[in-house]
Structures are given as structure tokens and as C-alpha cells.
Amino acid sequence: MILMHGSVGGFVSHCGWSSVTEAMKFGVPIIAVPMIYDQPINARVLENIGIGVEVVKDKEGRIQREKLATAIEQVISEETGEDLRRKARLLSGKIRSKG
């Protein structure tokens, strides 16, 4: 229910499918930090459809704070973020209209 609050500008998520569908339902763009299983594929799909930004790990598989900060900045304040939010809202409308 937090994701439906109007002040939420983005959602940092591991991209498990439940989290992805909840964010899509409420029209919130995702800062994707995938770990295992289907999560990396889900993150790439979100990026490809324009409602998410993936934080790419370094060679050792670690998340660099600068890359995470850049992704958050992209989603919540840059022009890119406005496009992500617009696309997320459009997808949310389609999902909600289907019931």
C-alpha cells in the first residue's frame, strides 16, 4: 500500500515478480537491483519497456553506491525520470482497466 502514496517517486526493488507487479499496478518506476533467479530478467524487461532503471553490479557482483545513487537520481528527478513515471502511469492504467 505504500506504493500507492503520491509522494513515492520510485521503488528500489530486487525485482521479484510480486514486487514488479505491485509497482506496475500502482504506476511506480523501479530502480532495479536484481540478485538471483528471475530477477535479472525481470529487471531487463522493466528497462526495455521503459519503466525501470537497472543498477549494474561491478565485476565482483557488488553494487556500487555511486551507481545506485545515479539510478535513484535518474528516476526521481531527471527528465528520464519523468518519462519513466509517465510510462509507468500508462501501464498502470492499462492494468487497472483490465481488472
RAGICOR-V740982 format. One record per run of one state. SS is the DSSP state (H for helix, E for strand, - for the rest). FROM is the first residue (numbers start at 1). TO is the last residue. If there is no record, write none. Layout:
BEGIN
{{SS/FROM/TO} {SS/FROM/TO}}
END
This chain:
BEGIN
{{-/1/1} {H/2/4} {-/5/10} {E/11/13} {-/14/16} {H/17/26} {-/27/29} {E/30/32} {-/33/38} {H/39/49} {-/50/51} {E/52/54} {-/55/64} {H/65/76} {-/77/78} {H/79/98} {-/99/99}}
END
